[in-house]
Amino acid sequence: LVQLEEECYEYHNSMMHCWEELIQCNVDILSHFKDAIRDHDHSISAKTCPTSILPQKPLFSDFKDHMML
């Protein structure tokens, strides 16, 4: 029974260590992606980005004008 308890304890410690490494790996990857995105955002020229995501003229205005005739 004592041997089984020792094996269980060793297994638990081993699994905890593996999970801690996995969590740290995920934190490191997330940090890397955040840095890469921040660097990418800082390097984009304002001239390459659209000034607005909305069209200058509403797409439905022609339809509305046509219906008023």
All heavy atoms as TSV, in Angstrom:
chain	resi	resn	atom	element	x	y	z
A	1	LEU	N	N	0.831	-1.202	0.000
A	1	LEU	CA	C	0.000	0.000	0.000
A	1	LEU	C	C	0.872	1.261	0.000
A	1	LEU	O	O	0.543	2.231	-0.677
A	1	LEU	CB	C	-0.934	-0.019	1.216
A	1	LEU	CG	C	-1.968	1.093	1.305
A	1	LEU	CD1	C	-2.922	1.056	0.130
A	1	LEU	CD2	C	-2.727	0.994	2.604
A	2	VAL	N	N	1.966	1.230	0.741
A	2	VAL	CA	C	2.873	2.372	0.796
A	2	VAL	C	C	3.503	2.603	-0.574
A	2	VAL	O	O	3.627	3.744	-1.028
A	2	VAL	CB	C	3.961	2.162	1.878
A	2	VAL	CG1	C	5.000	3.269	1.819
A	2	VAL	CG2	C	3.333	2.090	3.260
A	3	GLN	N	N	3.862	1.520	-1.254
A	3	GLN	CA	C	4.464	1.637	-2.583
A	3	GLN	C	C	3.467	2.263	-3.571
A	3	GLN	O	O	3.827	3.118	-4.377
A	3	GLN	CB	C	4.918	0.282	-3.092
A	3	GLN	CG	C	5.610	0.368	-4.443
A	3	GLN	CD	C	6.017	-0.998	-4.947
A	3	GLN	OE1	O	5.806	-2.021	-4.297
A	3	GLN	NE2	N	6.610	-1.012	-6.125
A	4	LEU	N	N	2.210	1.848	-3.493
A	4	LEU	CA	C	1.171	2.411	-4.353
A	4	LEU	C	C	1.002	3.910	-4.084
A	4	LEU	O	O	0.861	4.712	-5.015
A	4	LEU	CB	C	-0.152	1.671	-4.123
A	4	LEU	CG	C	-1.334	2.132	-4.968
A	4	LEU	CD1	C	-1.052	1.919	-6.452
A	4	LEU	CD2	C	-2.582	1.389	-4.550
A	5	GLU	N	N	1.056	4.282	-2.829
A	5	GLU	CA	C	0.934	5.696	-2.477
A	5	GLU	C	C	2.116	6.493	-3.013
A	5	GLU	O	O	1.938	7.604	-3.529
A	5	GLU	CB	C	0.858	5.838	-0.947
A	5	GLU	CG	C	0.535	7.237	-0.494
A	5	GLU	CD	C	0.336	7.320	1.010
A	5	GLU	OE1	O	-0.235	6.394	1.611
A	5	GLU	OE2	O	0.784	8.327	1.575
A	6	GLU	N	N	3.308	5.943	-2.953
A	6	GLU	CA	C	4.495	6.616	-3.483
A	6	GLU	C	C	4.403	6.771	-5.007
A	6	GLU	O	O	4.727	7.834	-5.555
A	6	GLU	CB	C	5.760	5.843	-3.113
A	6	GLU	CG	C	6.145	5.951	-1.661
A	6	GLU	CD	C	7.362	5.083	-1.322
A	6	GLU	OE1	O	7.905	4.425	-2.239
A	6	GLU	OE2	O	7.759	5.076	-0.152
A	7	GLU	N	N	3.940	5.722	-5.675
A	7	GLU	CA	C	3.787	5.781	-7.127
A	7	GLU	C	C	2.743	6.841	-7.518
A	7	GLU	O	O	2.930	7.579	-8.487
A	7	GLU	CB	C	3.389	4.423	-7.684
A	7	GLU	CG	C	4.501	3.399	-7.630
A	7	GLU	CD	C	4.043	2.015	-8.084
A	7	GLU	OE1	O	2.872	1.878	-8.529
A	7	GLU	OE2	O	4.846	1.085	-7.990
A	8	CYS	N	N	1.667	6.884	-6.766
A	8	CYS	CA	C	0.625	7.876	-7.021
A	8	CYS	C	C	1.174	9.286	-6.817
A	8	CYS	O	O	0.914	10.188	-7.617
A	8	CYS	CB	C	-0.571	7.624	-6.111
A	8	CYS	SG	S	-1.955	8.737	-6.407
A	9	TYR	N	N	1.944	9.482	-5.778
A	9	TYR	CA	C	2.537	10.776	-5.482
A	9	TYR	C	C	3.503	11.188	-6.600
A	9	TYR	O	O	3.479	12.330	-7.067
A	9	TYR	CB	C	3.261	10.719	-4.134
A	9	TYR	CG	C	3.960	11.997	-3.756
A	9	TYR	CD1	C	3.246	13.081	-3.267
A	9	TYR	CD2	C	5.338	12.122	-3.901
A	9	TYR	CE1	C	3.883	14.260	-2.929
A	9	TYR	CE2	C	5.989	13.296	-3.569
A	9	TYR	CZ	C	5.258	14.364	-3.084
A	9	TYR	OH	O	5.902	15.531	-2.759
A	10	GLU	N	N	4.348	10.251	-7.043
A	10	GLU	CA	C	5.301	10.534	-8.116
A	10	GLU	C	C	4.573	10.856	-9.422
A	10	GLU	O	O	4.948	11.773	-10.155
A	10	GLU	CB	C	6.249	9.353	-8.312
A	10	GLU	CG	C	7.247	9.181	-7.197
A	10	GLU	CD	C	8.078	7.915	-7.356
A	10	GLU	OE1	O	7.965	7.241	-8.409
A	10	GLU	OE2	O	8.845	7.604	-6.427
A	11	TYR	N	N	3.518	10.098	-9.715
A	11	TYR	CA	C	2.732	10.341	-10.923
A	11	TYR	C	C	2.076	11.717	-10.856
A	11	TYR	O	O	2.105	12.473	-11.831
A	11	TYR	CB	C	1.675	9.245	-11.090
A	11	TYR	CG	C	0.771	9.468	-12.270
A	11	TYR	CD1	C	1.216	9.183	-13.560
A	11	TYR	CD2	C	-0.513	9.964	-12.095
A	11	TYR	CE1	C	0.392	9.404	-14.649
A	11	TYR	CE2	C	-1.343	10.190	-13.179
A	11	TYR	CZ	C	-0.888	9.901	-14.457
A	11	TYR	OH	O	-1.711	10.117	-15.530
A	12	HIS	N	N	1.508	12.041	-9.723
A	12	HIS	CA	C	0.867	13.346	-9.541
A	12	HIS	C	C	1.880	14.473	-9.755
A	12	HIS	O	O	1.589	15.449	-10.463
A	12	HIS	CB	C	0.239	13.425	-8.150
A	12	HIS	CG	C	-0.328	14.774	-7.816
A	12	HIS	ND1	N	-1.499	15.235	-8.360
A	12	HIS	CD2	C	0.143	15.755	-7.008
A	12	HIS	CE1	C	-1.732	16.447	-7.900
A	12	HIS	NE2	N	-0.750	16.785	-7.077
A	13	ASN	N	N	3.046	14.343	-9.162
A	13	ASN	CA	C	4.077	15.378	-9.315
A	13	ASN	C	C	4.536	15.488	-10.765
A	13	ASN	O	O	4.737	16.592	-11.283
A	13	ASN	CB	C	5.270	15.092	-8.420
A	13	ASN	CG	C	5.006	15.467	-6.981
A	13	ASN	OD1	O	4.077	16.209	-6.685
A	13	ASN	ND2	N	5.815	14.938	-6.079
A	14	SER	N	N	4.673	14.361	-11.414
A	14	SER	CA	C	5.089	14.353	-12.811
A	14	SER	C	C	4.040	15.039	-13.688
A	14	SER	O	O	4.375	15.851	-14.555
A	14	SER	CB	C	5.306	12.914	-13.279
A	14	SER	OG	O	5.542	12.869	-14.649
A	15	MET	N	N	2.786	14.709	-13.469
A	15	MET	CA	C	1.710	15.322	-14.263
A	15	MET	C	C	1.607	16.815	-13.976
A	15	MET	O	O	1.389	17.610	-14.901
A	15	MET	CB	C	0.371	14.634	-13.982
A	15	MET	CG	C	0.298	13.224	-14.516
A	15	MET	SD	S	0.637	13.105	-16.285
A	15	MET	CE	C	-0.715	14.020	-16.964
A	16	MET	N	N	1.743	17.209	-12.748
A	16	MET	CA	C	1.694	18.636	-12.408
A	16	MET	C	C	2.828	19.384	-13.104
A	16	MET	O	O	2.632	20.485	-13.633
A	16	MET	CB	C	1.782	18.838	-10.897
A	16	MET	CG	C	0.517	18.463	-10.162
A	16	MET	SD	S	-0.925	19.425	-10.673
A	16	MET	CE	C	-0.430	21.051	-10.181
A	17	HIS	N	N	4.001	18.790	-13.124
A	17	HIS	CA	C	5.148	19.411	-13.788
A	17	HIS	C	C	4.875	19.558	-15.289
A	17	HIS	O	O	5.153	20.612	-15.873
A	17	HIS	CB	C	6.411	18.576	-13.546
A	17	HIS	CG	C	7.625	19.131	-14.198
A	17	HIS	ND1	N	8.233	20.289	-13.773
A	17	HIS	CD2	C	8.342	18.710	-15.278
A	17	HIS	CE1	C	9.268	20.541	-14.552
A	17	HIS	NE2	N	9.358	19.590	-15.476
A	18	CYS	N	N	4.313	18.531	-15.911
A	18	CYS	CA	C	3.991	18.583	-17.349
A	18	CYS	C	C	2.960	19.673	-17.635
A	18	CYS	O	O	3.095	20.424	-18.607
A	18	CYS	CB	C	3.472	17.236	-17.836
A	18	CYS	SG	S	4.736	15.960	-17.902
A	19	TRP	N	N	1.931	19.770	-16.806
A	19	TRP	CA	C	0.902	20.796	-17.005
A	19	TRP	C	C	1.474	22.193	-16.816
A	19	TRP	O	O	1.132	23.119	-17.552
A	19	TRP	CB	C	-0.286	20.578	-16.072
A	19	TRP	CG	C	-1.224	19.544	-16.583
A	19	TRP	CD1	C	-1.421	18.296	-16.089
A	19	TRP	CD2	C	-2.094	19.651	-17.709
A	19	TRP	NE1	N	-2.349	17.626	-16.839
A	19	TRP	CE2	C	-2.791	18.434	-17.839
A	19	TRP	CE3	C	-2.353	20.658	-18.632
A	19	TRP	CZ2	C	-3.718	18.204	-18.855
A	19	TRP	CZ3	C	-3.281	20.434	-19.637
A	19	TRP	CH2	C	-3.949	19.219	-19.740
A	20	GLU	N	N	2.353	22.354	-15.834
A	20	GLU	CA	C	2.975	23.658	-15.610
A	20	GLU	C	C	3.834	24.056	-16.808
A	20	GLU	O	O	3.830	25.219	-17.219
A	20	GLU	CB	C	3.801	23.642	-14.333
A	20	GLU	CG	C	2.950	23.620	-13.077
A	20	GLU	CD	C	3.751	23.385	-11.814
A	20	GLU	OE1	O	4.983	23.136	-11.903
A	20	GLU	OE2	O	3.153	23.457	-10.731
A	21	GLU	N	N	4.557	23.095	-17.385
A	21	GLU	CA	C	5.358	23.378	-18.577
A	21	GLU	C	C	4.471	23.749	-19.760
A	21	GLU	O	O	4.783	24.666	-20.522
A	21	GLU	CB	C	6.223	22.171	-18.949
A	21	GLU	CG	C	7.408	21.953	-18.048
A	21	GLU	CD	C	8.247	20.767	-18.492
A	21	GLU	OE1	O	7.775	19.961	-19.330
A	21	GLU	OE2	O	9.375	20.653	-18.011
A	22	LEU	N	N	3.361	23.051	-19.909
A	22	LEU	CA	C	2.433	23.340	-20.998
A	22	LEU	C	C	1.824	24.735	-20.846
A	22	LEU	O	O	1.739	25.491	-21.818
A	22	LEU	CB	C	1.322	22.290	-21.044
A	22	LEU	CG	C	0.289	22.439	-22.141
A	22	LEU	CD1	C	0.935	22.317	-23.515
A	22	LEU	CD2	C	-0.807	21.408	-21.976
A	23	ILE	N	N	1.435	25.079	-19.644
A	23	ILE	CA	C	0.876	26.406	-19.394
A	23	ILE	C	C	1.916	27.484	-19.667
A	23	ILE	O	O	1.624	28.499	-20.311
A	23	ILE	CB	C	0.330	26.507	-17.944
A	23	ILE	CG1	C	-0.911	25.625	-17.798
A	23	ILE	CG2	C	0.038	27.952	-17.564
A	23	ILE	CD1	C	-1.376	25.442	-16.372
A	24	GLN	N	N	3.147	27.272	-19.238
A	24	GLN	CA	C	4.207	28.249	-19.480
A	24	GLN	C	C	4.495	28.371	-20.973
A	24	GLN	O	O	4.719	29.469	-21.484
A	24	GLN	CB	C	5.483	27.876	-18.721
A	24	GLN	CG	C	6.570	28.929	-18.818
A	24	GLN	CD	C	6.123	30.281	-18.292
A	24	GLN	OE1	O	5.540	30.381	-17.232
A	24	GLN	NE2	N	6.397	31.335	-19.047
A	25	CYS	N	N	4.458	27.267	-21.675
A	25	CYS	CA	C	4.657	27.289	-23.131
A	25	CYS	C	C	3.569	28.133	-23.797
A	25	CYS	O	O	3.854	28.947	-24.676
A	25	CYS	CB	C	4.651	25.863	-23.669
A	25	CYS	SG	S	4.890	25.758	-25.446
A	26	ASN	N	N	2.327	27.947	-23.380
A	26	ASN	CA	C	1.226	28.732	-23.936
A	26	ASN	C	C	1.384	30.218	-23.628
A	26	ASN	O	O	1.113	31.070	-24.476
A	26	ASN	CB	C	-0.111	28.228	-23.418
A	26	ASN	CG	C	-0.532	26.929	-24.049
A	26	ASN	OD1	O	-0.097	26.593	-25.139
A	26	ASN	ND2	N	-1.374	26.190	-23.367
A	27	VAL	N	N	1.817	30.535	-22.427
A	27	VAL	CA	C	2.046	31.940	-22.049
A	27	VAL	C	C	3.150	32.534	-22.923
A	27	VAL	O	O	3.027	33.660	-23.416
A	27	VAL	CB	C	2.395	32.043	-20.550
A	27	VAL	CG1	C	2.924	33.422	-20.195
A	27	VAL	CG2	C	1.187	31.695	-19.696
A	28	ASP	N	N	4.217	31.781	-23.146
A	28	ASP	CA	C	5.316	32.265	-23.980
A	28	ASP	C	C	4.868	32.486	-25.422
A	28	ASP	O	O	5.227	33.483	-26.052
A	28	ASP	CB	C	6.491	31.285	-23.951
A	28	ASP	CG	C	7.151	31.203	-22.585
A	28	ASP	OD1	O	6.930	32.114	-21.758
A	28	ASP	OD2	O	7.881	30.221	-22.343
A	29	ILE	N	N	4.078	31.556	-25.964
A	29	ILE	CA	C	3.579	31.696	-27.333
A	29	ILE	C	C	2.666	32.909	-27.442
A	29	ILE	O	O	2.770	33.699	-28.387
A	29	ILE	CB	C	2.846	30.414	-27.778
A	29	ILE	CG1	C	3.855	29.272	-27.959
A	29	ILE	CG2	C	2.060	30.640	-29.058
A	29	ILE	CD1	C	3.216	27.924	-28.181
A	30	LEU	N	N	1.789	33.089	-26.482
A	30	LEU	CA	C	0.884	34.241	-26.492
A	30	LEU	C	C	1.671	35.541	-26.439
A	30	LEU	O	O	1.373	36.494	-27.170
A	30	LEU	CB	C	-0.089	34.155	-25.314
A	30	LEU	CG	C	-1.097	35.280	-25.178
A	30	LEU	CD1	C	-2.008	35.329	-26.400
A	30	LEU	CD2	C	-1.917	35.100	-23.928
A	31	SER	N	N	2.683	35.587	-25.611
A	31	SER	CA	C	3.516	36.782	-25.517
A	31	SER	C	C	4.215	37.055	-26.848
A	31	SER	O	O	4.286	38.207	-27.296
A	31	SER	CB	C	4.550	36.601	-24.410
A	31	SER	OG	O	5.445	37.679	-24.374
A	32	HIS	N	N	4.718	35.998	-27.490
A	32	HIS	CA	C	5.372	36.152	-28.781
A	32	HIS	C	C	4.397	36.714	-29.819
A	32	HIS	O	O	4.732	37.619	-30.582
A	32	HIS	CB	C	5.932	34.809	-29.252
A	32	HIS	CG	C	6.509	34.847	-30.622
A	32	HIS	ND1	N	7.712	35.446	-30.900
A	32	HIS	CD2	C	6.028	34.377	-31.793
A	32	HIS	CE1	C	7.955	35.344	-32.201
A	32	HIS	NE2	N	6.943	34.688	-32.759
A	33	PHE	N	N	3.172	36.176	-29.876
A	33	PHE	CA	C	2.184	36.661	-30.832
A	33	PHE	C	C	1.792	38.105	-30.544
A	33	PHE	O	O	1.618	38.904	-31.469
A	33	PHE	CB	C	0.931	35.775	-30.835
A	33	PHE	CG	C	1.098	34.516	-31.644
A	33	PHE	CD1	C	0.726	33.305	-31.111
A	33	PHE	CD2	C	1.607	34.551	-32.920
A	33	PHE	CE1	C	0.860	32.143	-31.848
A	33	PHE	CE2	C	1.748	33.404	-33.675
A	33	PHE	CZ	C	1.376	32.190	-33.139
A	34	LYS	N	N	1.637	38.454	-29.284
A	34	LYS	CA	C	1.304	39.842	-28.944
A	34	LYS	C	C	2.395	40.790	-29.425
A	34	LYS	O	O	2.108	41.847	-29.986
A	34	LYS	CB	C	1.114	39.993	-27.430
A	34	LYS	CG	C	-0.199	39.480	-26.927
A	34	LYS	CD	C	-0.311	39.710	-25.431
A	34	LYS	CE	C	-1.638	39.243	-24.885
A	34	LYS	NZ	N	-1.741	39.448	-23.430
A	35	ASP	N	N	3.664	40.405	-29.212
A	35	ASP	CA	C	4.775	41.246	-29.656
A	35	ASP	C	C	4.800	41.356	-31.175
A	35	ASP	O	O	5.019	42.438	-31.727
A	35	ASP	CB	C	6.113	40.683	-29.157
A	35	ASP	CG	C	6.265	40.782	-27.655
A	35	ASP	OD1	O	5.513	41.558	-27.027
A	35	ASP	OD2	O	7.142	40.072	-27.100
A	36	ALA	N	N	4.573	40.228	-31.864
A	36	ALA	CA	C	4.582	40.238	-33.325
A	36	ALA	C	C	3.461	41.116	-33.870
A	36	ALA	O	O	3.665	41.885	-34.817
A	36	ALA	CB	C	4.456	38.811	-33.860
A	37	ILE	N	N	2.280	41.035	-33.292
A	37	ILE	CA	C	1.151	41.856	-33.741
A	37	ILE	C	C	1.412	43.324	-33.456
A	37	ILE	O	O	1.151	44.189	-34.294
A	37	ILE	CB	C	-0.161	41.382	-33.082
A	37	ILE	CG1	C	-0.549	40.015	-33.651
A	37	ILE	CG2	C	-1.275	42.393	-33.286
A	37	ILE	CD1	C	-1.687	39.346	-32.913
A	38	ARG	N	N	1.962	43.623	-32.287
A	38	ARG	CA	C	2.273	45.020	-31.950
A	38	ARG	C	C	3.312	45.574	-32.922
A	38	ARG	O	O	3.146	46.680	-33.450
A	38	ARG	CB	C	2.786	45.120	-30.514
A	38	ARG	CG	C	2.999	46.565	-30.071
A	38	ARG	CD	C	3.641	46.691	-28.711
A	38	ARG	NE	N	4.996	46.156	-28.753
A	38	ARG	CZ	C	5.421	45.116	-28.028
A	38	ARG	NH1	N	4.617	44.517	-27.186
A	38	ARG	NH2	N	6.660	44.676	-28.123
A	39	ASP	N	N	4.368	44.803	-33.220
A	39	ASP	CA	C	5.391	45.254	-34.160
A	39	ASP	C	C	4.797	45.437	-35.555
A	39	ASP	O	O	5.121	46.386	-36.258
A	39	ASP	CB	C	6.555	44.262	-34.219
A	39	ASP	CG	C	7.344	44.233	-32.928
A	39	ASP	OD1	O	7.196	45.173	-32.111
A	39	ASP	OD2	O	8.105	43.265	-32.716
A	40	HIS	N	N	3.925	44.546	-35.951
A	40	HIS	CA	C	3.281	44.643	-37.260
A	40	HIS	C	C	2.409	45.891	-37.327
A	40	HIS	O	O	2.429	46.617	-38.321
A	40	HIS	CB	C	2.444	43.393	-37.524
A	40	HIS	CG	C	1.758	43.399	-38.840
A	40	HIS	ND1	N	0.559	44.034	-39.061
A	40	HIS	CD2	C	2.112	42.841	-40.016
A	40	HIS	CE1	C	0.203	43.869	-40.313
A	40	HIS	NE2	N	1.120	43.141	-40.924
A	41	ASP	N	N	1.642	46.143	-36.272
A	41	ASP	CA	C	0.772	47.318	-36.244
A	41	ASP	C	C	1.574	48.616	-36.303
A	41	ASP	O	O	1.152	49.581	-36.933
A	41	ASP	CB	C	-0.114	47.312	-35.004
A	41	ASP	CG	C	-1.210	46.268	-35.068
A	41	ASP	OD1	O	-1.443	45.711	-36.158
A	41	ASP	OD2	O	-1.832	46.004	-34.018
A	42	HIS	N	N	2.735	48.614	-35.647
A	42	HIS	CA	C	3.552	49.829	-35.646
A	42	HIS	C	C	4.222	50.056	-36.997
A	42	HIS	O	O	4.556	51.188	-37.337
A	42	HIS	CB	C	4.626	49.767	-34.559
A	42	HIS	CG	C	4.090	49.930	-33.174
A	42	HIS	ND1	N	3.416	51.051	-32.763
A	42	HIS	CD2	C	4.106	49.105	-32.108
A	42	HIS	CE1	C	3.052	50.918	-31.499
A	42	HIS	NE2	N	3.450	49.729	-31.082
A	43	SER	N	N	4.425	49.003	-37.769
A	43	SER	CA	C	5.140	49.142	-39.034
A	43	SER	C	C	4.224	49.418	-40.220
A	43	SER	O	O	4.693	49.694	-41.306
A	43	SER	CB	C	5.961	47.877	-39.308
A	43	SER	OG	O	5.102	46.778	-39.550
A	44	ILE	N	N	2.914	49.342	-40.032
A	44	ILE	CA	C	1.983	49.597	-41.128
A	44	ILE	C	C	1.871	51.098	-41.357
A	44	ILE	O	O	1.692	51.873	-40.429
A	44	ILE	CB	C	0.586	49.010	-40.822
A	44	ILE	CG1	C	0.642	47.495	-40.827
A	44	ILE	CG2	C	-0.437	49.490	-41.829
A	44	ILE	CD1	C	-0.692	46.855	-40.491
A	45	SER	N	N	1.957	51.494	-42.597
A	45	SER	CA	C	1.826	52.904	-42.954
A	45	SER	C	C	0.361	53.294	-42.946
A	45	SER	O	O	-0.507	52.527	-43.351
A	45	SER	CB	C	2.413	53.145	-44.339
A	45	SER	OG	O	2.126	54.448	-44.765
A	46	ALA	N	N	0.083	54.500	-42.513
A	46	ALA	CA	C	-1.302	54.997	-42.507
A	46	ALA	C	C	-1.831	55.124	-43.931
A	46	ALA	O	O	-3.027	55.071	-44.165
A	46	ALA	CB	C	-1.380	56.335	-41.792
A	47	LYS	N	N	-0.935	55.284	-44.902
A	47	LYS	CA	C	-1.361	55.418	-46.290
A	47	LYS	C	C	-1.913	54.111	-46.850
A	47	LYS	O	O	-2.673	54.118	-47.802
A	47	LYS	CB	C	-0.201	55.901	-47.148
A	47	LYS	CG	C	0.245	57.307	-46.807
A	47	LYS	CD	C	1.417	57.730	-47.643
A	47	LYS	CE	C	1.888	59.119	-47.243
A	47	LYS	NZ	N	3.065	59.529	-47.971
A	48	THR	N	N	-1.522	53.000	-46.276
A	48	THR	CA	C	-1.991	51.712	-46.788
A	48	THR	C	C	-3.315	51.312	-46.174
A	48	THR	O	O	-3.967	50.397	-46.667
A	48	THR	CB	C	-0.964	50.600	-46.515
A	48	THR	OG1	O	-0.794	50.463	-45.108
A	48	THR	CG2	C	0.360	50.892	-47.184
A	49	CYS	N	N	-3.723	51.968	-45.126
A	49	CYS	CA	C	-4.973	51.635	-44.456
A	49	CYS	C	C	-6.091	52.524	-44.989
A	49	CYS	O	O	-5.881	53.709	-45.221
A	49	CYS	CB	C	-4.857	51.840	-42.950
A	49	CYS	SG	S	-3.701	50.733	-42.173
A	50	PRO	N	N	-7.276	51.971	-45.175
A	50	PRO	CA	C	-8.387	52.809	-45.630
A	50	PRO	C	C	-8.760	53.824	-44.554
A	50	PRO	O	O	-8.619	53.576	-43.364
A	50	PRO	CB	C	-9.519	51.810	-45.866
A	50	PRO	CG	C	-9.170	50.615	-45.067
A	50	PRO	CD	C	-7.679	50.586	-44.975
A	51	THR	N	N	-9.243	54.968	-44.995
A	51	THR	CA	C	-9.632	56.004	-44.035
A	51	THR	C	C	-10.924	55.638	-43.333
A	51	THR	O	O	-11.200	56.105	-42.244
A	51	THR	CB	C	-9.804	57.363	-44.723
A	51	THR	OG1	O	-10.756	57.211	-45.776
A	51	THR	CG2	C	-8.484	57.848	-45.296
A	52	SER	N	N	-11.732	54.807	-43.987
A	52	SER	CA	C	-13.001	54.397	-43.403
A	52	SER	C	C	-13.361	53.012	-43.921
A	52	SER	O	O	-12.995	52.650	-45.037
A	52	SER	CB	C	-14.100	55.384	-43.784
A	52	SER	OG	O	-15.353	54.920	-43.329
A	53	ILE	N	N	-14.082	52.263	-43.133
A	53	ILE	CA	C	-14.539	50.958	-43.594
A	53	ILE	C	C	-15.878	51.074	-44.298
A	53	ILE	O	O	-16.341	50.148	-44.938
A	53	ILE	CB	C	-14.641	49.946	-42.433
A	53	ILE	CG1	C	-15.621	50.427	-41.364
A	53	ILE	CG2	C	-13.288	49.647	-41.859
A	53	ILE	CD1	C	-15.921	49.396	-40.309
A	54	LEU	N	N	-16.507	52.240	-44.206
A	54	LEU	CA	C	-17.798	52.466	-44.848
A	54	LEU	C	C	-17.588	53.150	-46.194
A	54	LEU	O	O	-16.696	53.989	-46.342
A	54	LEU	CB	C	-18.687	53.343	-43.959
A	54	LEU	CG	C	-18.996	52.780	-42.581
A	54	LEU	CD1	C	-19.773	53.806	-41.764
A	54	LEU	CD2	C	-19.774	51.489	-42.686
A	55	PRO	N	N	-18.389	52.832	-47.199
A	55	PRO	CA	C	-18.251	53.506	-48.493
A	55	PRO	C	C	-18.611	54.984	-48.379
A	55	PRO	O	O	-19.415	55.375	-47.528
A	55	PRO	CB	C	-19.228	52.764	-49.394
A	55	PRO	CG	C	-20.172	52.069	-48.484
A	55	PRO	CD	C	-19.457	51.840	-47.192
A	56	GLN	N	N	-18.004	55.800	-49.222
A	56	GLN	CA	C	-18.279	57.233	-49.202
A	56	GLN	C	C	-19.734	57.523	-49.560
A	56	GLN	O	O	-20.356	58.400	-48.996
A	56	GLN	CB	C	-17.353	57.963	-50.189
A	56	GLN	CG	C	-15.894	57.859	-49.831
A	56	GLN	CD	C	-15.565	58.567	-48.527
A	56	GLN	OE1	O	-16.185	59.562	-48.175
A	56	GLN	NE2	N	-14.594	58.055	-47.801
A	57	LYS	N	N	-20.264	56.764	-50.501
A	57	LYS	CA	C	-21.648	56.937	-50.936
A	57	LYS	C	C	-22.408	55.669	-50.555
A	57	LYS	O	O	-21.943	54.565	-50.848
A	57	LYS	CB	C	-21.668	57.128	-52.454
A	57	LYS	CG	C	-23.027	57.294	-53.050
A	57	LYS	CD	C	-22.911	57.486	-54.555
A	57	LYS	CE	C	-24.279	57.524	-55.174
A	57	LYS	NZ	N	-24.215	57.580	-56.641
A	58	PRO	N	N	-23.536	55.777	-49.895
A	58	PRO	CA	C	-24.285	54.571	-49.524
A	58	PRO	C	C	-24.624	53.739	-50.764
A	58	PRO	O	O	-24.956	54.269	-51.821
A	58	PRO	CB	C	-25.556	55.107	-48.876
A	58	PRO	CG	C	-25.219	56.493	-48.457
A	58	PRO	CD	C	-24.193	56.988	-49.424
A	59	LEU	N	N	-24.510	52.442	-50.647
A	59	LEU	CA	C	-24.740	51.553	-51.771
A	59	LEU	C	C	-26.200	51.523	-52.189
A	59	LEU	O	O	-26.510	51.201	-53.327
A	59	LEU	CB	C	-24.279	50.140	-51.414
A	59	LEU	CG	C	-22.789	50.004	-51.094
A	59	LEU	CD1	C	-22.480	48.601	-50.628
A	59	LEU	CD2	C	-21.957	50.381	-52.287
A	60	PHE	N	N	-27.108	51.873	-51.308
A	60	PHE	CA	C	-28.527	51.781	-51.617
A	60	PHE	C	C	-29.102	53.091	-52.177
A	60	PHE	O	O	-30.265	53.171	-52.497
A	60	PHE	CB	C	-29.330	51.358	-50.397
A	60	PHE	CG	C	-29.147	52.271	-49.221
A	60	PHE	CD1	C	-29.913	53.418	-49.100
A	60	PHE	CD2	C	-28.214	51.984	-48.244
A	60	PHE	CE1	C	-29.748	54.269	-48.026
A	60	PHE	CE2	C	-28.041	52.839	-47.171
A	60	PHE	CZ	C	-28.814	53.983	-47.058
A	61	SER	N	N	-28.289	54.135	-52.323
A	61	SER	CA	C	-28.823	55.423	-52.771
A	61	SER	C	C	-29.368	55.341	-54.190
A	61	SER	O	O	-30.387	55.961	-54.496
A	61	SER	CB	C	-27.765	56.511	-52.673
A	61	SER	OG	O	-26.714	56.234	-53.565
A	62	ASP	N	N	-28.728	54.613	-55.092
A	62	ASP	CA	C	-29.229	54.478	-56.460
A	62	ASP	C	C	-30.593	53.810	-56.459
A	62	ASP	O	O	-31.494	54.210	-57.195
A	62	ASP	CB	C	-28.253	53.672	-57.315
A	62	ASP	CG	C	-26.954	54.423	-57.538
A	62	ASP	OD1	O	-26.968	55.672	-57.415
A	62	ASP	OD2	O	-25.932	53.776	-57.818
A	63	PHE	N	N	-30.742	52.814	-55.650
A	63	PHE	CA	C	-32.020	52.101	-55.571
A	63	PHE	C	C	-33.108	53.037	-55.052
A	63	PHE	O	O	-34.198	53.094	-55.593
A	63	PHE	CB	C	-31.880	50.884	-54.667
A	63	PHE	CG	C	-33.152	50.119	-54.487
A	63	PHE	CD1	C	-33.651	49.316	-55.509
A	63	PHE	CD2	C	-33.872	50.205	-53.297
A	63	PHE	CE1	C	-34.821	48.622	-55.345
A	63	PHE	CE2	C	-35.050	49.516	-53.122
A	63	PHE	CZ	C	-35.521	48.714	-54.155
A	64	LYS	N	N	-32.782	53.808	-54.032
A	64	LYS	CA	C	-33.757	54.738	-53.449
A	64	LYS	C	C	-34.171	55.792	-54.478
A	64	LYS	O	O	-35.347	56.085	-54.654
A	64	LYS	CB	C	-33.142	55.405	-52.218
A	64	LYS	CG	C	-34.063	56.370	-51.521
A	64	LYS	CD	C	-33.332	56.993	-50.336
A	64	LYS	CE	C	-34.138	58.125	-49.775
A	64	LYS	NZ	N	-33.411	58.859	-48.753
A	65	ASP	N	N	-33.183	56.355	-55.214
A	65	ASP	CA	C	-33.480	57.350	-56.244
A	65	ASP	C	C	-34.337	56.761	-57.349
A	65	ASP	O	O	-35.246	57.400	-57.867
A	65	ASP	CB	C	-32.194	57.933	-56.838
A	65	ASP	CG	C	-31.422	58.752	-55.810
A	65	ASP	OD1	O	-32.035	59.169	-54.807
A	65	ASP	OD2	O	-30.211	58.942	-56.009
A	66	HIS	N	N	-34.065	55.533	-57.711
A	66	HIS	CA	C	-34.809	54.854	-58.771
A	66	HIS	C	C	-36.258	54.627	-58.336
A	66	HIS	O	O	-37.190	54.781	-59.138
A	66	HIS	CB	C	-34.140	53.534	-59.105
A	66	HIS	CG	C	-34.740	52.836	-60.288
A	66	HIS	ND1	N	-36.000	52.312	-60.291
A	66	HIS	CD2	C	-34.245	52.596	-61.524
A	66	HIS	CE1	C	-36.263	51.766	-61.438
A	66	HIS	NE2	N	-35.201	51.921	-62.225
A	67	MET	N	N	-36.475	54.299	-57.099
A	67	MET	CA	C	-37.818	54.026	-56.595
A	67	MET	C	C	-38.648	55.314	-56.483
A	67	MET	O	O	-39.851	55.287	-56.536
A	67	MET	CB	C	-37.765	53.333	-55.236
A	67	MET	CG	C	-37.181	51.929	-55.301
A	67	MET	SD	S	-38.070	50.853	-56.418
A	67	MET	CE	C	-39.524	50.549	-55.484
A	68	MET	N	N	-37.991	56.462	-56.311
A	68	MET	CA	C	-38.703	57.728	-56.161
A	68	MET	C	C	-39.227	58.239	-57.498
A	68	MET	O	O	-40.083	59.110	-57.527
A	68	MET	CB	C	-37.788	58.784	-55.540
A	68	MET	CG	C	-37.424	58.457	-54.131
A	68	MET	SD	S	-38.874	58.413	-53.127
A	68	MET	CE	C	-38.402	59.444	-51.813
A	69	LEU	N	N	-38.715	57.728	-58.613
A	69	LEU	CA	C	-39.161	58.203	-59.938
A	69	LEU	C	C	-40.517	57.781	-60.268
A	69	LEU	O	O	-41.349	57.228	-60.016
A	69	LEU	CB	C	-38.194	57.691	-61.031
A	69	LEU	CG	C	-36.792	58.265	-60.946
A	69	LEU	CD1	C	-35.953	57.613	-62.026
A	69	LEU	CD2	C	-36.792	59.765	-61.111
